[in-house]
Amino acid sequence: MLDLHDVYAMKLKVDDFITLVRKATVDYKIDSFMFNVTQDKINSGLRSSEGIISILSIPNDIIRLDKNTTELSLPFSDPRNFTTYLQLFDDKEVDLKVDTEKIRIQSGRQSSNIFFCHPDIVPVFSKTSPREGLLYFYETNINDDFLAYFSKIKKVSVKIGKVYIGVENCMFYIESSDSRNNYANTLRCDIGECKSDNKKMCLDYKNLVSIFNILTSDVNYKFSCVYDDEQDLGMVQIENEDKSEKYYLSSIME
């Protein structure tokens, strides 16, 4: 554990850390964050008031800890402002010093102090999933075909502000429409056959797009859907193969 009365010198990979912040906060949809760092892992669990949850547990090849440091907690507010400071450094790797109140980043003649926020203001999600024993009614890999269909849905959903996913006649679909307007234009893309039937949920457009914005292009992800018939609400899960990245988005009531 880090002794907060001391200052330890470490190394930080700038671009990788910026990517990590974007993933943890789902492209800045969550307004504060905290990383729990060990020699081997960087862990984070966050949630937003808009129904977004991000859970990360990735290998630590980003922050090279001092040999005397076994664990480090890094809480910060305003992640977009935080990454702006990091982007001002030209070197790929910078010196990192940590004390009680802040981190100090230095490279050559340039240095920056970035202060911690109080850990209590960070919307931490401490579980491994939103609910135990989730049963998904549809699962598929996010491949090139899926992304091509989703790209088309994005183009016409941006003004509506929502995206529908569901099952009709045992076919899972993604749709741009507005169920409150009988004369709304629609675009539906059939994704694949599904054993379940007659389900439909509404997702916030910006939040869904934010999750897709942070997915790494050369990593395989799975798209899964769960639905609670009693509450008439659902949820989407997107995770990579080794489950080191997991993102959840709850459906919304119209």
C-alpha positions in Angstrom: 0.0 0.0 0.0 1.2 3.5 -0.8 2.2 5.5 2.3 0.7 8.9 1.6 3.3 10.6 3.7 5.9 9.7 1.1 6.4 10.5 -2.6 7.2 7.7 -5.0 8.6 8.1 -8.5 7.0 6.1 -11.2 6.4 6.0 -15.0 3.2 6.6 -16.9 2.3 5.8 -20.6 0.4 8.8 -21.6 -1.7 7.6 -24.6 -2.6 4.3 -23.0 -3.7 6.1 -19.8 -5.9 8.5 -21.8 -7.5 5.5 -23.5 -8.1 3.9 -20.1 -9.8 7.1 -18.7 -12.1 7.2 -21.7 -13.0 3.6 -21.3 -13.6 3.8 -17.6 -15.8 6.9 -17.9 -17.5 5.6 -21.2 -16.2 8.5 -23.3 -16.6 11.0 -20.5 -20.2 10.1 -19.7 -19.2 9.5 -16.1 -18.0 12.7 -14.4 -15.3 11.2 -12.0 -13.3 8.1 -11.8 -11.0 6.1 -9.6 -8.4 3.5 -10.5 -7.1 0.9 -8.1 -3.6 0.0 -9.3 -1.3 -2.9 -8.4 1.9 -4.1 -10.0 -0.2 -6.5 -12.2 -3.6 -5.0 -12.6 -5.6 -1.8 -13.0 -9.2 -2.1 -11.7 -12.1 0.2 -12.0 -15.9 0.0 -11.5 -18.1 3.0 -12.2 -21.7 3.8 -12.7 -23.7 6.9 -13.9 -27.1 8.2 -13.1 -28.1 7.5 -16.7 -27.8 3.7 -16.4 -24.3 3.2 -17.6 -21.9 0.8 -15.8 -18.3 0.2 -16.7 -16.1 -2.5 -15.1 -12.4 -2.8 -16.0 -9.8 -5.2 -14.8 -6.8 -5.0 -17.2 -3.2 -5.9 -17.1 -1.0 -3.1 -15.8 1.4 -2.2 -18.6 0.5 1.5 -18.2 1.7 2.6 -14.8 5.1 1.4 -13.8 4.9 1.4 -10.0 7.8 2.1 -7.6 9.1 -1.2 -6.3 8.0 -0.2 -2.8 4.4 0.4 -3.9 2.1 -2.6 -4.0 -1.2 -0.7 -4.4 -2.3 2.7 -5.4 -5.6 4.4 -5.5 -6.1 7.3 -8.0 -9.4 9.3 -7.7 -10.1 12.2 -10.0 -13.0 14.4 -11.0 -13.6 16.0 -14.5 -12.0 13.3 -16.6 -12.1 15.4 -19.8 -10.1 18.1 -18.1 -7.7 15.5 -16.7 -6.9 14.0 -20.2 -6.5 17.5 -21.6 -3.5 18.0 -19.3 -2.0 14.7 -20.3 -2.4 15.5 -24.0 -0.1 18.5 -23.5 2.9 16.2 -23.1 4.7 15.1 -26.2 6.5 12.1 -24.9 4.9 8.7 -24.9 6.1 8.0 -21.3 6.4 10.5 -18.5 7.6 10.6 -15.0 4.9 10.2 -12.4 5.1 11.2 -8.7 2.3 10.6 -6.2 1.8 12.3 -2.9 -1.1 12.8 -0.5 -3.0 15.4 -2.5 -2.0 15.0 -6.1 0.0 13.4 -8.9 2.9 15.3 -10.5 3.6 14.5 -14.2 7.0 15.6 -15.6 8.8 15.3 -18.9 11.9 17.4 -19.7 11.1 21.0 -18.8 7.4 20.5 -18.6 5.5 19.5 -15.5 1.9 19.4 -14.3 0.2 19.0 -10.9 -3.2 17.3 -11.0 -5.1 17.1 -7.7 -7.1 14.2 -6.4 -10.8 14.5 -5.7 -12.4 13.0 -2.6 -13.0 9.3 -3.2 -16.5 9.6 -1.8 -17.7 11.7 -4.8 -16.7 9.0 -7.3 -19.7 6.8 -8.3 -18.0 3.5 -7.6 -19.6 0.3 -8.7 -18.1 -2.5 -6.6 -19.9 -5.6 -7.9 -18.8 -7.8 -10.8 -22.1 -7.4 -12.6 -25.4 -5.5 -12.1 -27.2 -8.7 -11.0 -26.2 -12.3 -10.4 -27.4 -14.9 -12.8 -28.4 -12.7 -15.7 -30.1 -14.7 -18.4 -29.5 -13.2 -21.9 -32.2 -13.7 -24.5 -29.8 -12.7 -27.3 -26.0 -12.7 -27.8 -23.9 -12.0 -30.9 -20.4 -11.0 -31.8 -19.8 -7.4 -32.7 -18.4 -8.1 -36.2 -18.1 -5.9 -39.3 -21.7 -6.6 -40.4 -23.0 -5.6 -37.0 -21.0 -2.4 -37.0 -22.1 -1.6 -40.6 -25.8 -1.9 -39.6 -25.2 0.1 -36.4 -23.5 2.8 -38.4 -26.6 3.2 -40.5 -28.8 3.4 -37.4 -26.6 6.0 -35.9 -27.0 8.3 -38.9 -30.8 8.5 -38.6 -31.1 8.2 -34.8 -29.0 11.2 -33.9 -32.0 13.6 -34.0 -34.4 11.2 -32.4 -32.1 10.6 -29.4 -33.0 6.9 -29.0 -32.4 3.5 -30.5 -34.7 0.5 -30.2 -33.6 -3.1 -30.0 -35.9 -6.1 -29.8 -37.2 -9.4 -31.2 -40.1 -9.8 -33.6 -41.0 -13.1 -35.4 -37.9 -14.6 -33.7 -35.6 -12.1 -35.4 -33.4 -9.8 -33.4 -33.3 -6.2 -34.8 -31.9 -2.7 -34.2 -34.2 0.1 -35.1 -34.3 3.9 -35.5 -37.8 5.1 -34.8 -40.0 7.0 -32.4 -42.8 4.8 -30.8 -44.6 8.0 -29.6 -45.1 9.2 -33.1 -47.2 7.1 -35.5 -45.8 9.0 -38.5 -42.1 8.7 -37.6 -39.8 7.5 -40.2 -38.1 4.2 -39.4 -35.0 2.1 -40.3 -34.8 -1.4 -39.0 -31.8 -3.7 -39.4 -32.3 -7.4 -38.8 -29.3 -8.8 -37.0 -30.0 -12.5 -36.5 -32.4 -15.2 -35.5 -33.4 -15.4 -31.8 -35.2 -18.1 -29.8 -37.1 -15.6 -27.8 -39.8 -13.4 -29.3 -41.8 -10.2 -28.8 -39.4 -8.1 -26.9 -38.6 -4.4 -27.3 -36.5 -1.9 -25.4 -35.5 1.7 -25.8 -31.9 2.8 -25.3 -30.5 6.3 -25.0 -28.8 7.1 -28.3 -25.8 9.1 -26.9 -25.1 6.6 -24.2 -25.1 3.6 -26.6 -22.9 5.4 -29.1 -20.5 6.4 -26.3 -19.9 2.7 -25.5 -19.2 1.9 -29.1 -16.8 4.8 -29.4 -14.5 3.3 -26.8 -14.3 -0.2 -28.2 -10.9 -1.1 -29.4 -11.0 -1.9 -33.2 -8.8 -5.0 -33.1 -10.5 -6.6 -30.0 -13.4 -9.0 -30.2 -16.5 -7.9 -28.3 -19.8 -9.6 -27.6 -23.2 -7.9 -27.5 -25.8 -9.4 -25.1 -29.3 -8.4 -24.1 -31.4 -9.2 -21.0 -35.0 -8.4 -20.4 -37.2 -8.3 -17.3 -40.8 -9.0 -18.3 -42.2 -7.9 -15.0 -40.6 -4.5 -15.0 -40.8 -4.1 -18.8 -37.2 -3.0 -18.8 -34.0 -4.4 -20.3 -30.2 -4.0 -20.4 -27.4 -4.4 -22.9 -24.0 -5.8 -22.0 -20.9 -5.4 -24.1 -17.8 -7.3 -23.1 -14.5 -8.4 -24.6 -13.4 -12.1 -24.8 -11.3 -12.2 -21.6 -14.0 -10.1 -19.8 -11.4 -7.4 -18.8 -13.8 -4.8 -20.2 -17.5 -5.0 -19.4 -20.0 -2.2 -20.2 -23.7 -2.2 -19.3 -26.5 0.1 -20.4 -30.0 0.0 -19.0 -33.1 0.7 -21.2 -35.2 3.8 -20.6 -38.9 4.4 -20.1 -40.5 6.5 -22.8 
